[in-house]
Amino acid sequence: MNFRTKQYLRKRFGDYYQNAGLVLPHELLKREWGFIFFDELPEVVMRRHKAFFSEGEALEYLRGMVPAHAYHSAAYYKFPGAGTMKEKQWQGADLIFDLDADHLPLKPRSYADMLSNVKTETRKLLDFLLDDFGFSESNISIVFSGGRGYHIHVRDPKVLSLESAERREIVDYLSGTGLLSDFLFKPSKHIMRDDGRFKKKELESARRISSFDDVAGGSGWGKRISRYLIHFLKDISTKDSAEALSEVTDLITSYNLKHTFSDNVPEDVIKKVIQIKSENRKIGLQKIAEEAGTREERIRDILIKNDLWDFKPEATTKLKELQRTAQNREALDMIENKGIISDSYIFDAIIQKALENNSIHLGSAHTDEPVTADIKRLIRMPSSLHGGSGMRVVPLTLPEFEKFEPLRDAVVFSEKEVQIEVIPPLKPQNSLVEMKGKSISVKEGISSLPEYAAMYLMCRGAAEYA
């Protein structure tokens, strides 16, 4: 980023800060502040340990210094401007969730698609916070980050004093980390009854979601699993046979892949099993076991792990079982209202899918743990501008969030044409700018673009002011 580009960006950011209605954070006098300035870009140098003594001082600083990025602490301090964390004297912190589209398992086709994916994930998180944790809407703030996702701020008095370990437990709950069926379910019980000369095994109590014992209709993860099962059963029963069979086959395959044990099998045995099966796809387990000199259970696990096991016959049988359940109103009622679920392993496969689909996928694997558990974290200031996109960091209420379109509603710069030079090599993700309902193709070299698109590319480091 050259000097002229920095000067132009700083001028236009300054115009925004002079005229925008800036939203300063709750208890701003107790917050630490941090800033990254245009002069030092592209180096990222955080200037932190700043404190303000009035709203007017904070606004004057933003409008005079014009940062590329502005942050404030999630924490409240007695002395927020002190030079060390110990001297600041921590007094509590908001509960923060940073949802970044880069961490989602889905591969987006475009920036717009990426933002759509992370909005769906944010809805899931909000549902957890409102339903499972019971936080009030008035204590939850949603903020579009100006870049790739959303920040959720929870200011409920009950969470302010939580330490890092306690916040990490919240993350574990949201991500389903360590969630075991032993915790979720009360297993079925059977009794043996005399039946003349023989004993007969009878069901005494069915498998049941534990939370249904405590709350009518269940609660927490138990309620989510029940709802997912009902949705899955109704959905699978309406699909055509080929699509339904394919979905159940994938479901069974995924489940079995997570329940195979072939790690301790010698490599030469694995290679021999693969070779035997590859040469004769119709050969049975018993014959392979004889030739390879190992147990049939091991053979099955090896074949599953190497995509050599045909699940279609099993999936065909299980699909019929699911369709029968879906057509049985009493069975659906037992799941939905009593939390009673069949012991059949196909239901365990659906439950595994329910856990995967309902968990919050952010951060290194799930929720962005460093942000949520870090009680001294700096978070981007709502209503500031994001120096990496030129878009506004937009604070939102829950109703506003539903209607919010970031590539329309977070764009603050004008339609006037600005001449820029797109720098080679042009990365594929910068070759198309989708904003304000337009798709603008970008090529290397000098070109004139609407200012909002030009600002976006300059902030991204893909172009210079020409």
Helices and strands as residue ranges (DSSP letters): H 3-19, G 28-30, E 33-36, G 38-40, E 47-50, H 55-65, E 69-73, E 75-77, H 85-88, E 90-93, E 95-100, G 101-103, H 111-127, I 128-132, G 137-139, E 140-144, E 149-154, H 164-175, H 181-184, E 185-186, E 189-195, E 198-205, E 208-209, H 211-214, H 220-236, H 241-257, H 267-279, H 285-292, H 296-305, H 312-326, H 329-338, H 345-358, H 369-373, E 378-380, E 394-396, H 398-403, H 406-409, E 417-422, G 428-430, E 432-435, E 438-441, E 445-450, H 451-459, E 463-465
